[in-house]
Amino acid sequence: MEDAMNDSMPELFAPEASNPGNLARMLNMEASAIGLYSPTELGEVLQHQYNASIADDLIRLTPDIRNRVYDLLDFADPPIRTFGDLLDHARPPAELLDLIKRYAKVGHRDPTQPLPLEISRLLYYIAIVLALTRCNTRITTLPPRTLVKGIDMLLDWRWLDPRTLAVLREGRQRAAAEARR
């Protein structure tokens, strides 16, 4: 089966394109790309990404979703502009979080502005965690135990800032509670 991360973005954004096996491939693929950046550099890239326009990044890779992205960003209360805004938003739109999750699957492969693989992985999990904790919605088919393992991997990254760690810890707690059911 062809890896969904190699598919075109419009196809990747289609709900049927999400496959639990893709996460495993995402976590194992291009392992040599992990470690290309120092912890300091990754922290700087993360802060830059938190200040980046969500619309610009999503639309650059998938121009055909332009109007929907702007609607989701503008009609959020308060409106959302940047990736950092998501961390502080009480209830970001679950549909927006799903688009960000799908973007994160290929963000490191963006030919114009590739993200470090670690940042793509982090955005992927943050979108899932925020949907789970702030929207009470699952945007992943990952079993809760698998989600906990992925979050644990991120919590070991020493370059993450306190705000990001708090979001991840909240998500880990929620996913762990689901895993116990």
N, C-alpha and C positions, 0 to 999 in steps of 0.2 A: 504494500500500500504506500502510495506516495505521501511524503510528509507534508502536512498542511502548511508548515512554515515556508515551504517552497511555492505554495500556490500564490496566485495574484491576490492582492488585498481585497477587492470586492468579493471574491469567492471566500476568502478567509473570514470576512465579516458575516458571512451567511451562517445562521445558527447551526445548520447541519454540518458545517465544516469543523466544528469543535469535536474533538475526539479525546477521550481520556489518555489514550496512548501517546498523543502528541506532547503532553507535558513531560512524560518520561523521555521522549526523544529530545525535547527542548532542553531538559536538564542534562542530558548526556552528550548532545551534539556540540560540536565545536568546543570541546573541553579545553583545547589549547588556547582558546580566546580568554579563558578565565586566567586572571593573574597578569594580564597585559598592562594594567594600571596599578599604581601604588594605592594604598588605602587613602592617602591624602588626596590623590587625584580623583579617586572615586567619590570621596566626600564632596569635592568641588564640583564634579559633574552632576552629582545628585542635587546640590543646591541650585546649580544652573537649570537643571531640568524642572525643579519645583517652581522656578520663576518663568519657565517657558509657557507660551500660549498653547493650551490644549488644542484649540481650533487649528492653529498653524500646523502642528504635528500630525493630527489626524487627517486633515484635508490634504496635506502635502502627499501623503501616501494613497489617499482614497478621495479624489476630488468629487466623486459622485455622491458623497454623503454630506457635502457642505451645508446645505440648508438644514438638515436634521441636526447636525452638530451645533450649529448656531442656535437653533430652537432650544435644544437641551441646555446649553450654557446660559442663554438669556432668560429662560423661564424658571431656572432654579432660583430659590429664594434663600439667601441672596444669590445673585448671578455668580457664576463661576468663570474665571478667566484662565487660571494657571493650574498646573498640577498641584502646586502647594495649596491652592484654595481647597482642593478636595480633602486634604488632611484635616482642615478646620471646619468643614461643612457638616452641619448636623444631619442632613439627609440629601446627599447628592443623588441625582437621578440614576437608578439602577441601569437603565439603558446606556447612559453615558459611561458608567463603569464597565459595562460589557464591551463597549467599543474600545475603551482604553485597554482592557485585558487583551483583546484581539490585536490591537496595535502593538502591545508589548511583546507579543509572540514574534513579531517581525522587526521590531524597532532597531535591533542590532544589525539588521540587513538593509536598512534604508540607504540607498546609494548616495543620497545627497548629504545626509547628516546621521551617520550610524551611531547608535548608542552603544556604550560598552555592554557586553552581555550581562554583567551583574546588574546594571541599571534596568535593562529590559526585564530581567527576572523579578527584580524588586517591584517594578510597576505592575507586572502581572499579578503578583501576590497582593499588593496593596489594593488593586481594584477588586479582587475577590474578597478580601477581608473587609473593605469598606461596604461592599454590598451586603455581606453577611451581618456586620455589626450595626451599620447605620440604616440600612434599608430592610433588614430582616429578610433578605432575598439571597438565594444561591444562584450564582452565575457560572457555576462550574459543576461538572459531573464528577469531580475528584471525590473519592470517599473521604470522610472527615480525618481518618488516620493519616492518609496520604497528604492531606492539606497541613496537618500538624507537622509532619516531617519536613515539608517544604518550608514552612514558617520557621521551624527550628534551625534549618540551614541558614536562613537569613539572619536570625537573631545572633548567630555566631560571627557575623560580619562586624568587626570593631569600628568601622568607619561610619556606621549609621548614626544619625543625630537623634537626640532624645524624643523629638516629636514622632519620627518614623518608628522608633522602637516602641513607643507607647501604642501606636496604632497596631503594630504587629503583635504585641503582647495581648492586646484586647482580642484580636482575631484568633490568636492561638487558644486563648481561654475559651472562646465560643466554639471553635472547632473541636477542642478536646472534650467539651461538654457534649457535643453531638456524637462524638466517637464512643462515649460511655453509654449511650442509649441503646 
